């Protein structure tokens, strides 16, 4: 199955449950937009936990809108990774710029740029952290399926995915809200992932 189709299937599953109480027809554009926030959460996580980010970036990262990126950065991406989409971008306190991309073939790529917008290097582990593969809920470790109801009363698991590092991303609905939970490869809880403040569409 193609990656795009996989993403849409995952999206439909989580938002079908979120809107079940309304018994209404879902807006396809809403579905796509809301699953994008799940993908962007994974992209953000991939950037924040990459070895290059940890070793070469200074201080707190501040999210940057795609429209506010230097022309040198977007020009490099357009030329080198035609057809890609920026999922997350941020600056560190020294001005270095980090960008998480989804390439045209659906794979993840993380890039580090100098403060002047010139390319520096790829984020070595980003693709292993950000690229998601859907799995059946039934194969989730019992540690996950017991943790969720114990800590998120009334929650329903709507989708599950893993990254190449073996970590689990689990989408749940609780109190009419969608949350994305991250679990370690052994099934222990890691954290609830933040959703990016805004979407990053290239124009």
Secondary structure, DSSP 8 states (H G I E B T S, - for coil): --HHHHHHHHHHHHHHHHTGGGT----HHHHHHHHHHHHHHHHHHHHHT-HHHHHH--S--EE--GGGS-HHHHHHHHHHSTT-EEEEEEE-TT--EEEEEE-TTS-EEEEEE-TTS-EEEE-TTHHHHH--EEE-GGGS-HHHHHHHHHHSTT-EEEEEEE-TTS-EEEEEEETTEEEEEEE-TTS-EEEE----SS-----
